[in-house]
Amino acid sequence: MNENELPERLRAAADDVVAHSDLAEVELGAGRVRSRRRVATGVVAAMLVAGAGGAGFGIGRSVSDDDPTLAAGDDPVATTTIDDGGDASGDVPARDADEPSDTLPPPPDLAVLPTLPPPEPGLTELAADDGALGRYYAPVELELIYERQLDTGIRVRAQRGEPWSDSFDPYSEWPAGEWRPADFCYGNRELRITLDGPDVVDVTHGAYYDQLFGDVQAEIMMAGWADGQQMRIVAVQAGPAVTEVAVVWDDDANDRAAVVDGIAVLVVAGSDPWASSYTLEVTDADGTRSLDQNELDRFNDQEWRAACEEPPPALPDAGEQPVDAAAERAAIEERFSLLWDLDVPREEKQDVLDDWTGVDEALAAVTEGDFGDIALTATQTIEELVFVGPTEAWFRYSVVTELTNFHDRYGTATLVDGVWQFPRALICQDLSLAGGGCDPWVDQIFPPSWYERYGEPGCWIDESGAQICADVPVGEADVVFEGPLGTVPPPPTLVPIPATTVPGP
């Protein structure tokens, strides 16, 4: 409906409804509504333009370079043609002299927003609540360290940020003078990867390491989702001896690039790189070698873990030893393998646990559940064992699967009637990792040193060494309990909440 039709429609409806005493006032009110809508639309459009200018992530190309409707220098803003009721010649129908004018009142004055000062250069400190992602959108100084052009016309660039401040520095968690991770454990700068081309603009991020673990590290990323050109990315950092790297994915997609100043970015078309596997070919003066994804996963490397993971809580001190400690350890490891051997019927290993209550049901829940296939790939390995007496042992073990790994698990074993036996909690705590909790529930096994470091259940140890327990009513402050470990603090006094009477209608 154009604006000139409003009086006619109102007059046509006069036979069915009571006409307003002043039709011009009605039209004027409608004009005010239209004016407010136009003003609001202009504000929203301005907000969208400002937002698009500052988003910088996953923004696709909105205007094609070869769009024939835009000449050089034209403003690529859509225009709206308003039907003014005229004929093809553009003439507007004559208006009766007594017909109210449809001239819109001027828009209301808008408050002038204060002008904000430009951000200072350098890394902007963000509040902890902003999260790690916030730093990627903060004003940061970046250094271009790598650039290459793909055959598709896409330009790939890598930029390196300034060293992260203490608010993002993982090393700041470790007080000076105590155990501290090695310098190669964590990245200390932002590594920003940008991709731009005829039909794609995107950016993704990783960590840059000033010091490498080994001579090559790889990090997988993804880009191009917003523009419908999904790409798998492998950002490689390498030592000075490495001259070239290539990636070959399990679907045969591949890319090869020279290493420039320790950086190479490999890009192939494809989606969800985390659901695929790849092999990296590394070339140096000695030739070319292949590293599969597992070999590149430094988080499972024993040397990396020893240097980068805080030593786990210690097992209890050793006590009186068995006559042949080595043979007894081998017996415990054999029984531990038997516990997890699903090919052995339960009747043949009944005495491997002290209690089977709820275990069969929990095991069935795992094997038949969403993680069943992954759980069947698990291997359990005893990494450390200590005899606290001739018939009792504590040990620390790991669970490794094709999907993820669980380290620093704890268990116990007791010699019963000449055979080593494990508690029900040992198997239940691992089945619960894959959705198979035992009924009734049983707590996970931890040595005393674990509680000394982390606190009793429901509590934790703060920086001063005091134990803090947060099991208090909502709205109450945390209760600091400095009593001996293993004792339970007195329960807080609860204040009864009076009933609230809701008045009737």
N, C-alpha and C positions, 0 to 999 in steps of 0.2 A: 504494500500500500504506500503510495506517495503522500506527501504531506498535504496536498491540495484536496485529497479525497475525504479528509476527515469531516469537514462540515456536511458534505453530501450524505455520508453514511449516518451521521448523527440525525440529520433531518429525516432520512428514510426510516429510522427506528423510532421516530416520534409518535407514530400511531400506536406502538405497543408499550412504550414506557413513558413516564412523566418527563417532559422536556425540562432541561435546566433553564432557569430564568435568564441566564446570560450565557449564550453559546460561546461567545468570545472568551469568557473566563475558562470554560472547559477546555477549549483548544489551547489557550495559553498554558493551562496546567499540563496538558499533554506535551506541549513544547518544552516546558521545564524538565519533564521526565526525559525527553529525548536529549536535552542538553546535558543532563547529569550523566546519562549513559555514554554520550560521546566523550565527556571529560574523563569518566572512569576508564573507558577503553583506551584513551590516550595515555593515561597513567600506567595501565597494565602493559601497553606496548613498550613504553619507555623502560619499564622494569625488565621486560623480556630482553630487550636489546642490551641493557646493561648487564644482565645475567649471562647472556651469550658471550659477551666480551670477556667476562672473567671466569667462565667455567673452565675452559682449557682442557677438558677431558672427554674423549669420545664424541667430539662435535663433528658431524659429517659436513660435506660440502653442500651448501644450500643453493648455489647458483653455478651452473655449468660454465666452464670457460668458453665453450663454443655455443652458448645459448644465442640463437639468431635474433631473439627479441630484444637483446641488449646491445646497443652500440657502444663503442669506446667512450668512456666518460659518463655513461648513463648511470643514474642511481638505481640499483637493483631493489627498489621498493615497490610492492604491488600497489596499484591504484584502483579505486572503486568508482565505477560509473553510476551515477544516480539518475534514475528515471524521473525527469521533470514534467512528464505528462505532455510534452510537445510532440509535434509531428516530425517527419523525417527532416524537415528543413531546419529544425531546431527552434521554431517559434513556440512561445508559451501561450496557451489559451488565454483570452482576455478574462479579467477578473471583474466581477460586479463591484460597483462603487461601494455598496453597503456590505460587502463580504468582509469578514474580519481578516486582518493581516495574519499570515503565519510566520511573521518574522520572529526568530527565536531570541529570547533574552540573552544578554551576555553571560558567559559562564561565570560561576562564582570564583572569587579570588582564591588562589591556592597558596597555602603557606610556603614561604621560601625556605628550603632546606639549607642548613648550615653547610658551608664548604669545608670539607675535610682536608687536612694537610696531606700531601703525598707521603706514602710510606718511605721510611728510611731504607737505604740499600743494606743488603746483608741479610743474615738469617734472623727471622722474626721469632721471638720466644712465644710459644703458645702454651695455654693452660693444659694441665695434664688431661682434663676432660675432653680436649679436642681430639685426642687420640693420635697415633702415629701418622695416620693418613693426612692429618691437617698440615703437616710440614710441607707436603708436596704442593700446596696451594699458597704457602707463605711466600713473601718476597725473598727470594734467595738468589745469590750470585752463582751462576753455573758456568762451567768451562767446557767448550766444545772439544771433545777428545777423539771423536771418531765420526766418519761419514762415508757412506757408500750409496751407489745408485743401483737399484734392482732392475732386471730386464723388464719388469712390468711398469717401470717409470716411477716407482715409489722410492723416495729418498729416505734413507735410514740414518739417524744421527744418535750419538750417545753423548750425554753431557754429564759432567761430574760436579757435584756440589762441594761446598765448603765442609770441613769436619763438623760433625754434629755437636751441638751444645750438650751440656750435662743433662738437660731434661730429656734427651733422646739417647744418651750414651749408655749402652748396657754395662759398660765397665764401671759406671758411677755407683752401681749397686754394691760393689765390693770395697769395703773400707781398706785404706792403705795399711800395709803391714800384715794383712791376713791373706788367705788364699785368693788368688786372682787368676782369671782365665788368661791364656796366652793371647798375644796381640793378633794372631790370625783367626781367632775364634769367631769374631763378629765384624761385620762391615762397619765402617766409621764415616761413610759419606753416602749421599744419595747418588744413584746411577739412574739417570732419566733417559729413556729410549723414546724417541719421537719418530713417527712415520707420517709422511705427507706425499700426496700424489694427485693424479687427476680425479680420483673418486674416493679418496680416503684421507682422513686426518685423525690421528690418534696419538696417545701418549701412554706409556706404562713405566713402571718403576721397579727398581731393585736396589741392592746394596753394593756399594763399591768398597773393595778391600785394599787398604794401603799395603797390607802384608798378606800374602797368600799361604794357604796350607797346601804344600806340594807345588807343582809347576803349572797346574791348570784347575780352574774352578768353573762350573757352569750353573746357570740359573735359568729355568724355563719361565716364560711369560706368555701372555696372549694379548692380541690387539685386533682392531678392525671390526669388532662386533657391531658397533653402532652403524657402520657404513655397509654392512652386509659383505665384508671381505675379511672373514676370520683368518687370522694368521697365527701360527705357532712361532715363538721366538725363543732362541737360545742365546743368552748373553754370556760370552766367554771371557774370562780374565786369565791371562797366561803369563808365564815367566819370559824373560828375554830370549831364551833359546828357542821358543816355539814360534814358527813362522807362518803356519797355516792350520786352519781347522775346518772340518766338514762334519755335518750332521746327517745321519740316515735314520729316518723314523721307521716304525714297524710296518707302515703302509707304503714304504719305498720313497716317500717324499724326502728330498735331500737338498742341501745347499752347501756351498763352499766359499770361504772368504779368507783373505790374508789377515794376519794379526798385525795391527798397527798400534804401536805404543802400548802393547799388552792388552788390547781390546779387539774383539771381533763379535759382530752381531749376525746370527744366522736366522734366516726367515724363510718359512715355507707356508703354503696355503694349507689350512686345516683348522679344525676346532678341538677344543678341550685337550691341550697337551698333557694334562695331568692324568688323563685316562689312556695315554699312549706311552710307548717306550721308545727309546732312541739309543743310538750308538754314536760316539764322538770319535772321529779320526783326527789324531794330533800329529803334526809333522814338525820335526826339528832336524838338526844336523845329522842325527843318527838314523833318520828314516821316518816312517809313518807307523804309528801304533793305534790300536782301537781300544777304547774304553767304553764299557757298557754303563748303563745308568746306575747300576748298583755300585760299580767301582767309583763313580763320581759322587756317590752319596757319602760325603765325609762324616755325616752325623753318626754313621755306624762304624766308622773306622776306630779301632781300638786306640790308636795313637792320638787321634783327634779327641776322643772322649776323655782320655786321661789328662789331656792338656786343657780341655774346655769345659768339662763338667765338674762341678764341685764334688769332691770325694763324698761318696754316699755315707750315711750313718753307719758306724762301725758295728760289726758283729760283737757279741759278748766276748769277754776274755776267755782264753782257753783254760780248761781245767785239767783234771787227770785224764790222760790219754788211753785209748784202747791198746791192747798188747800189740796189734798190728794196725796202726792208724791208716796206712795206705790201702790195705786190703778192705778195711771197713768203709773208707771213702768210696772205693770202687763199688762196694756192695750198695751203698746209698744211691750212687749215680745209676746203677742198674735198676734199682727199685723205682727210682724217679722216672726213668724211661718207661718202665712197665706201667706205671700209673697212667701215662698218656697214650699208651698203645691201644687204640680202639679196635685193633684186630684181635686182641686177646679178650675172650669172654670174661665178664665180671666174676663169674664163679671161680675162675682160675687165678684171680688176684684179689680175692675178698679181703685178705689180711693186709693189703697194701695201704688201706685207710683204717683209721680207728672207728669211723662211723660213716655210713653211706646214706644217711637220711637226706632226701631231697636231691642227691647228686645225679641219679639217673634222669630225673625230670629236668634238671638244669642242663644236663648234657644234651638231652633231646631238643630242648629249646634252642640251644646253640646250633646244632647240626641242621636243624630244620628251619632256622631263622634266616634273616637277611645276610648275616655274616658267616653262614655255615661254610661256604667254599673257602673263605679266607681263613677261618679258624682251623680248617683241616690242613692248611699249609704251615701251621705254627710248629716251631721247634723250641724246646725248653733246655736251657743249658745252665748247669751249676757253675758259677764263676768263682766263688769263694766259699769255703766251708771250715768250720772250727768245731772241735769237740769240746764241749763244756764239761763233759764227764765221759766215762767209758761207754755209757749207754744213751747218751743224748748229744745231739749235734744241732748247730744253727748253720744256715747257709744263705747265700745271696745268689739269685739266678736271674736270667733274662728270658723273655718270650719274643721270638722273632717271627714275623709273618710277612707275606708278600705285600701287604698293604702298609703296615706300620710295626713298630717294635716297642716293647715295654722292658725297660731296664730297671735294675735295683729293686727286684721283688725279693721277699724274704720268706723263708720257711724253716721248719724244724723237723727233726726225725728222732724217733725213740726206738731203742732195741727192745722188742717184745717177743719172748719165746724164741729167741735166736734169729729173728728177722727184723729188718728196719721197717718202721711203720710211720706214716705221715698223718697229720691231723686233717680232719674234714675241711677246715678253713683253707688249707693249701690249694685244693682243687676248686673250691667254691670262689675264692678270690679271683682266680683266672677265668673261670666260666662267666663271671659277672662282667668281664671286659667285653664280652660279645653278646650280652643280653640274656645270660643264663644264671640269674641269681638263685641261690639255694634257699629253700624254704624248710625250716625256719632260717632266718638270716644269721650270718656269723661274721664277726669283724675280721678285717684284714690283719695279717700277721706283720708286726713291726718289732724290731729289737728295742731294748730300753733306750739306746742312744738316739733313736728316731724321735722319741717323745722329749728327750732332753733338748733336741734341736728345734723341733716344731711345736711342742706342747701336747698336752693331753687331748683326747677327742673333744672337739668343740672349742678348743683353745689354741693359742699360738704364743710364741716367744717374741717379744719386741726387741728393739735394738739395745735396750738396757738390760736385757736378760730376764725381765719380768714376764710371767705368764698372764696372758689376757684371755678371758673367757667371755664370749659374746652371747651366751645363751641367756638372754634377758628379754623382758617384754619389749615390744615395739615402742619406740619413743624414749626408752631409758638409755642412759649413757652406758658405754662399755664398763664392765667391772674388772678392775685389775686385781688379780689374786696372786699373791706372792708366797703362798704356802708351799710346802714340799710337794714335789711331783708325785703323782699317784694318789693324792688326797683330793677330796671333792670340796669345793668352796660351798658355803652355805647358800641356799637359794635366796634370791632377792625377795623383798616384801612386795606383794602385789596389792595395788590400790584398787578396790572394787569400783567399777564404773556404774554410776547411777543410770537407771532406765530412763529412756527419753520418751516423753508422751507427745505424740503427733496430733495436733489439733484437727478436728474434723472439718469437713467442708463448710 
